Amino acid sequence: MARPVKSRRVCQLPEALAFYPDTPADAAPVVLTFEQVETLRLMDLEDLSQEECGQLLGVSRATVQSIYAQARKRLAKALVMGLPIKIQGGDYRLCAGGDCPRGRCPRYTVNYQTEKGENTMRIAVTYENGEIYQHFGHTAQFKVYDVQDGHVVSAQVVDTNGQGHGALAGVLSGLKADALICGGIGGGARMALEEAGIRLYGGVSGNADEAVASLLENRLSYNPDVQCSHHHGEGEHHCGSHEGHTCGHGSCGQH
């Protein structure tokens, strides 16, 4: 029987989840996992040793050496051959602060227990003061709901700690979210969520708790084609919901 893979601790998510060469490439992109990027960050940017990197990732020095070698080879292939790079997947968990050898990682910590039951659906909502925050890329918090048998069994507000647009999709992936309810959202973030297998309910406004209840009752109005291309920081705007869209796939309390 194969030995189970130990999840690697990731304290910082990348700001972008994809890179494309100037000349379009027809070949499949080179994929780097989140723990591979974290290993490159720790060793190449922070100049840590393999032993120090292993302590932060929570793995052995030999495992670090293997992750680092694979990451460098994939990165070299993309650069030399002019291939796109995508960052996704892997065997990782977001740093919870208390278990980090450095102590608390104030900017990059997602203070949430990511483990969930086998029959649990996890719904995240862009969140501010009880309401659905309308700009996915600038959301400072997610409210995360765990659902079993169509009922919310727990909910907790999670800080995003200043992560950028692309990294927020990685945060949701690390939180093991199955669905996202939000207001406006850009095309790149939509693509990242789709690649992560996270179902999107965009163009929704109003109370966060009520929106989740509506989703579970299969009566949530949302816009499946929502786009948010406005420039942020020059006054608020609302990318609101379009009426008449419902979940359309049976009970939303199951996945």
C-alpha positions as CSV (number, residue, x, y, z in Angstrom):
1,M,0.0,0.0,0.0
2,A,1.3,3.4,-1.0
3,R,2.3,5.7,1.9
4,P,-0.2,8.7,2.2
5,V,1.2,12.1,1.1
6,K,1.6,14.5,4.0
7,S,0.1,17.9,3.3
8,R,2.6,20.7,3.0
9,R,2.2,23.9,4.9
10,V,1.9,27.0,2.6
11,C,2.3,30.4,4.3
12,Q,2.0,32.6,1.2
13,L,0.0,32.2,-1.9
14,P,1.2,33.6,-5.2
15,E,-0.4,36.9,-6.4
16,A,-1.1,35.4,-9.9
17,L,-2.1,31.9,-10.9
18,A,-1.1,32.0,-14.5
19,F,1.6,33.4,-16.8
20,Y,1.5,33.4,-20.6
21,P,4.3,34.0,-23.1
22,D,4.1,36.9,-25.6
23,T,3.8,34.3,-28.4
24,P,0.7,32.2,-28.0
25,A,1.5,28.5,-27.4
26,D,-0.7,25.7,-28.6
27,A,0.9,23.2,-26.2
28,A,-0.6,22.4,-22.8
29,P,0.6,24.7,-20.0
30,V,3.3,23.7,-17.5
31,V,1.6,23.2,-14.1
32,L,3.3,24.2,-10.8
33,T,1.5,23.1,-7.6
34,F,1.1,25.5,-4.7
35,E,3.7,23.7,-2.6
36,Q,6.2,23.8,-5.4
37,V,5.8,27.6,-5.7
38,E,6.1,27.9,-2.0
39,T,9.3,25.9,-2.0
40,L,10.7,28.2,-4.8
41,R,9.7,31.2,-2.7
42,L,11.4,30.0,0.4
43,M,14.6,28.8,-1.1
44,D,15.1,31.2,-4.0
45,L,13.6,34.4,-2.7
46,E,14.2,34.0,1.0
47,D,17.4,32.0,0.6
48,L,16.5,29.4,3.1
49,S,18.3,26.1,3.3
50,Q,16.5,22.8,2.5
51,E,16.3,22.0,6.2
52,E,14.8,25.4,7.1
53,C,12.3,25.1,4.1
54,G,11.3,21.6,5.3
55,Q,10.6,23.0,8.8
56,L,8.2,25.6,7.4
57,L,6.5,23.1,4.9
58,G,6.3,20.5,7.6
59,V,8.2,17.8,5.6
60,S,11.6,16.2,5.5
61,R,14.7,17.6,3.9
62,A,14.5,14.8,1.3
63,T,11.0,15.8,0.4
64,V,12.0,19.4,0.0
65,Q,14.8,18.4,-2.3
66,S,12.4,16.4,-4.5
67,I,9.7,19.2,-4.6
68,Y,12.4,21.8,-5.4
69,A,13.9,19.8,-8.2
70,Q,10.6,19.1,-9.8
71,A,9.6,22.8,-9.6
72,R,12.9,24.0,-11.1
73,K,12.6,21.5,-14.0
74,R,9.0,22.6,-14.8
75,L,9.9,26.2,-14.6
76,A,12.9,25.8,-16.8
77,K,10.8,23.9,-19.4
78,A,8.3,26.7,-19.5
79,L,10.9,29.4,-19.9
80,V,13.0,27.6,-22.5
81,M,10.1,26.4,-24.6
82,G,7.9,29.5,-24.2
83,L,5.0,27.6,-22.6
84,P,2.3,29.0,-20.4
85,I,2.6,28.4,-16.6
86,K,-0.4,27.7,-14.4
87,I,-0.3,27.4,-10.6
88,Q,-2.9,25.0,-9.2
89,G,-3.5,21.9,-7.1
90,G,-1.1,20.0,-5.0
91,D,-1.0,18.4,-1.5
92,Y,-1.0,21.5,0.7
93,R,-2.8,23.3,3.5
94,L,-2.8,27.0,4.3
95,C,-0.8,28.0,7.3
96,A,-3.0,28.4,10.4
97,G,-0.5,30.5,12.3
98,G,-0.4,28.6,15.5
99,D,1.3,25.6,14.0
100,C,3.9,27.6,12.0
101,P,7.5,27.4,13.2
102,R,7.8,31.2,12.6
103,G,4.9,31.9,14.8
104,R,2.0,33.8,13.4
105,C,2.3,34.8,9.7
106,P,0.2,38.0,9.9
107,R,-0.3,38.7,6.2
108,Y,-0.6,35.2,4.8
109,T,-2.4,33.3,7.5
110,V,-5.9,32.0,6.8
111,N,-7.1,31.3,10.3
112,Y,-9.5,28.5,9.6
113,Q,-9.6,24.7,10.1
114,T,-9.7,23.5,6.6
115,E,-10.6,19.8,7.3
116,K,-14.2,18.9,6.6
117,G,-16.4,15.9,6.8
118,E,-16.9,13.6,3.8
119,N,-20.5,14.7,3.4
120,T,-19.9,18.3,4.0
121,M,-20.5,21.1,1.4
122,R,-18.5,24.3,2.1
123,I,-19.8,27.6,0.8
124,A,-17.8,30.8,0.9
125,V,-19.3,34.3,0.6
126,T,-17.4,37.6,0.0
127,Y,-18.2,39.3,3.2
128,E,-18.4,42.7,4.9
129,N,-20.5,43.7,7.9
130,G,-23.1,40.9,7.3
131,E,-23.5,41.7,3.6
132,I,-22.1,40.2,0.4
133,Y,-19.1,42.3,-0.6
134,Q,-19.4,43.4,-4.2
135,H,-15.8,43.2,-5.4
136,F,-14.3,39.7,-5.3
137,G,-10.8,40.9,-6.0
138,H,-10.8,43.4,-3.0
139,T,-12.7,41.3,-0.4
140,A,-11.0,41.4,3.0
141,Q,-13.0,38.5,4.3
142,F,-14.9,35.4,3.4
143,K,-17.7,34.0,5.5
144,V,-17.4,30.2,5.2
145,Y,-20.4,27.9,5.9
146,D,-20.2,24.2,6.3
147,V,-23.4,22.4,5.2
148,Q,-24.6,18.9,6.0
149,D,-27.9,17.4,4.8
150,G,-29.0,20.8,3.4
151,H,-28.5,22.7,6.7
152,V,-25.7,25.0,7.9
153,V,-23.8,23.3,10.8
154,S,-21.1,25.9,11.3
155,A,-20.0,29.3,10.0
156,Q,-16.9,31.4,10.5
157,V,-15.4,34.6,9.1
158,V,-12.0,34.2,7.5
159,D,-9.6,37.1,6.8
160,T,-8.0,37.1,3.4
161,N,-5.0,39.2,4.7
162,G,-4.6,41.4,1.7
163,Q,-4.3,38.7,-1.0
164,G,-4.6,39.8,-4.6
165,H,-7.2,38.9,-7.2
166,G,-5.5,35.7,-8.4
167,A,-4.5,34.5,-5.0
168,L,-8.0,34.7,-3.7
169,A,-9.0,31.7,-5.8
170,G,-6.1,29.9,-4.2
171,V,-7.3,30.9,-0.8
172,L,-10.7,29.4,-1.6
173,S,-9.1,26.2,-2.9
174,G,-7.0,26.0,0.3
175,L,-10.1,26.4,2.3
176,K,-11.6,23.5,0.4
177,A,-14.6,25.6,-0.7
178,D,-17.1,23.9,-3.0
179,A,-19.0,27.1,-4.0
180,L,-18.7,30.9,-3.9
181,I,-21.4,33.5,-3.6
182,C,-20.2,37.0,-4.5
183,G,-21.1,40.2,-6.3
184,G,-18.8,41.3,-9.2
185,I,-15.9,39.1,-10.3
186,G,-13.4,39.4,-13.1
187,G,-12.9,36.9,-15.9
188,G,-9.5,35.7,-14.7
189,A,-10.8,34.9,-11.3
190,R,-13.8,33.1,-12.8
191,M,-11.4,31.0,-14.8
192,A,-9.3,30.2,-11.7
193,L,-12.4,29.2,-9.8
194,E,-13.5,26.9,-12.6
195,E,-10.2,25.2,-12.8
196,A,-10.3,24.7,-9.0
197,G,-13.7,23.1,-9.3
198,I,-15.5,25.8,-7.3
199,R,-19.0,26.6,-8.4
200,L,-19.7,30.3,-8.8
201,Y,-22.9,32.2,-7.9
202,G,-22.1,35.7,-8.9
203,G,-24.0,39.0,-9.2
204,V,-25.6,38.4,-5.8
205,S,-26.2,41.2,-3.2
206,G,-27.8,41.6,0.2
207,N,-27.4,39.6,3.5
208,A,-24.8,36.8,3.4
209,D,-26.7,34.4,5.6
210,E,-29.9,34.9,3.7
211,A,-28.1,34.2,0.4
212,V,-26.8,30.9,1.7
213,A,-30.2,29.9,2.9
214,S,-31.7,30.8,-0.5
215,L,-29.0,28.7,-2.2
216,L,-29.8,25.7,0.0
217,E,-33.5,26.1,-0.8
218,N,-32.7,26.3,-4.5
219,R,-34.1,29.8,-4.9
220,L,-31.1,32.0,-5.1
221,S,-31.2,34.6,-7.9
222,Y,-27.7,35.1,-9.4
223,N,-26.1,36.0,-12.7
224,P,-24.1,33.1,-14.3
225,D,-22.5,35.6,-16.7
226,V,-21.5,38.2,-14.2
227,Q,-18.5,40.3,-15.0
228,C,-16.8,43.0,-13.0
229,S,-14.5,45.1,-15.2
230,H,-14.7,48.4,-13.4
231,H,-11.7,50.1,-11.9
232,H,-11.7,49.9,-8.2
233,G,-10.8,52.6,-5.8
234,E,-12.7,55.5,-7.4
235,G,-16.1,55.1,-5.7
236,E,-18.2,52.1,-5.1
237,H,-20.3,50.4,-7.7
238,H,-22.5,47.4,-7.4
239,C,-22.5,44.5,-9.9
240,G,-25.9,43.3,-8.8
241,S,-27.8,40.2,-9.4
242,H,-30.1,39.4,-12.4
243,E,-33.4,38.0,-11.5
244,G,-34.6,34.7,-12.7
245,H,-31.5,32.5,-12.3
246,T,-31.7,29.7,-9.8
247,C,-29.3,26.9,-9.0
248,G,-30.8,24.5,-11.5
249,H,-29.1,21.3,-10.3
250,G,-31.3,19.7,-7.7
251,S,-30.5,20.1,-4.0
252,C,-27.7,22.6,-3.4
253,G,-27.1,21.0,0.0
254,Q,-25.3,18.1,-1.7
255,H,-22.4,17.9,-4.1
